[in-house]
Each structure stands twice: as C-alpha cells, then as structure tokens.
Amino acid sequence: MAPVIPDWLLWTWRAWNALHHERPHTTEGMAAPMGGTMIRSVPGRITWSSVIRYAEHHGYGHAQTEFLLRVLEKLDETFLEWWSEHARSG
C-alpha cells in the first residue's frame, strides 16, 4: 500500500527515493565447512554527506536542508524497521 504524502512534503519523498539507492549496505551471515553459506545484504542509513550533496545540488538553504535531514532520518527509521521485520519473516 503506497503511503499518502501531503503535497507540501513531496519534495522530501522525492529526495528519499533518489537517495535510497545510495545507502550503504553491509553483509551478515555465516559460512560452514564444505561451502555452505548464509549471507545477506543489510541496508544502512542514507548518509549525511549524500543528503548534503543532494541539497546543495538542488539549491536548498540551511533551513530546508536541516528539515530534509530530519525527515529522511524518520523515513529511514521506518524503512529499516520494515526491512528488519520483513527479513525475519521471509
């Protein structure tokens, strides 16, 4: 189900979607003798430097950039919680 985003916040949603693919990933898992492995990629948070670069590219001022940082932090929290729950059940 797609989230309902108020029009005045669409610019932050577009930023999160643009930066979503830049987030770092780590790997976790284990390997067993004879070649058995269970490894998966785990997403991290969108980096501060990515957000700053995005904001500078779009000409955002200090207040807009600070707001964007806070909104993306909350969106990331929600996404990472969802990912963690989904990873456990799937």
C-alpha positions as CSV (number, residue, x, y, z in Angstrom):
1,M,0.0,0.0,0.0
2,A,1.5,3.3,-1.1
3,P,1.8,6.0,1.6
4,V,-0.2,9.1,1.3
5,I,2.2,12.1,1.2
6,P,0.9,15.6,1.6
7,D,1.8,17.8,-1.4
8,W,3.9,20.1,0.7
9,L,6.2,17.1,1.6
10,L,6.5,15.6,-1.8
11,W,10.0,17.2,-2.3
12,T,11.2,15.2,0.8
13,W,9.7,11.9,-0.6
14,R,11.4,12.5,-3.9
15,A,14.7,13.1,-2.1
16,W,14.4,9.9,-0.1
17,N,13.6,7.9,-3.2
18,A,16.6,9.4,-5.1
19,L,19.0,8.7,-2.2
20,H,17.6,5.3,-1.3
21,H,19.9,3.6,-3.7
22,E,22.9,5.4,-2.3
23,R,22.6,3.9,1.1
24,P,25.4,1.7,2.3
25,H,24.9,-2.0,2.8
26,T,26.8,-4.4,5.0
27,T,26.8,-8.2,4.8
28,E,26.0,-10.5,7.6
29,G,25.8,-14.3,7.9
30,M,27.8,-17.3,8.4
31,A,29.7,-19.9,6.4
32,A,30.1,-23.6,7.2
33,P,32.7,-26.1,6.1
34,M,32.2,-27.7,2.7
35,G,30.9,-24.4,1.2
36,G,27.6,-23.8,2.9
37,T,26.9,-20.1,3.4
38,M,24.0,-18.0,4.5
39,I,24.9,-14.4,3.8
40,R,22.6,-11.4,3.2
41,S,23.0,-7.7,2.4
42,V,21.7,-5.4,5.2
43,P,20.8,-1.8,4.3
44,G,22.2,1.0,6.4
45,R,21.1,4.6,6.8
46,I,21.3,7.2,4.0
47,T,24.5,9.1,4.7
48,W,24.6,12.7,5.9
49,S,27.0,13.5,3.1
50,S,24.6,12.2,0.5
51,V,21.8,14.4,1.8
52,I,24.1,17.4,1.9
53,R,25.2,16.8,-1.7
54,Y,21.6,16.4,-2.8
55,A,20.5,19.6,-1.0
56,E,23.4,21.6,-2.5
57,H,22.6,20.3,-5.9
58,H,19.0,21.5,-5.6
59,G,20.0,24.8,-4.1
60,Y,18.3,24.2,-0.7
61,G,19.0,26.7,2.1
62,H,20.1,25.9,5.6
63,A,16.6,25.5,7.0
64,Q,15.4,23.3,4.1
65,T,18.5,21.1,4.4
66,E,18.1,20.7,8.2
67,F,14.4,19.8,7.7
68,L,15.3,17.4,4.9
69,L,17.9,15.7,7.2
70,R,15.3,15.2,9.9
71,V,12.6,13.9,7.6
72,L,14.9,11.5,5.9
73,E,16.1,10.3,9.3
74,K,12.5,9.4,10.2
75,L,11.8,7.8,6.8
76,D,15.0,5.7,7.2
77,E,13.9,4.6,10.7
78,T,10.6,3.5,9.3
79,F,12.1,1.7,6.3
80,L,14.8,-0.1,8.4
81,E,12.2,-1.3,10.9
82,W,10.1,-2.6,8.0
83,W,13.2,-4.2,6.4
84,S,14.2,-5.9,9.6
85,E,10.7,-7.3,10.2
86,H,10.4,-8.4,6.6
87,A,13.9,-10.1,6.7
88,R,12.9,-12.1,9.9
89,S,9.7,-13.3,8.4
90,G,11.0,-14.1,4.9
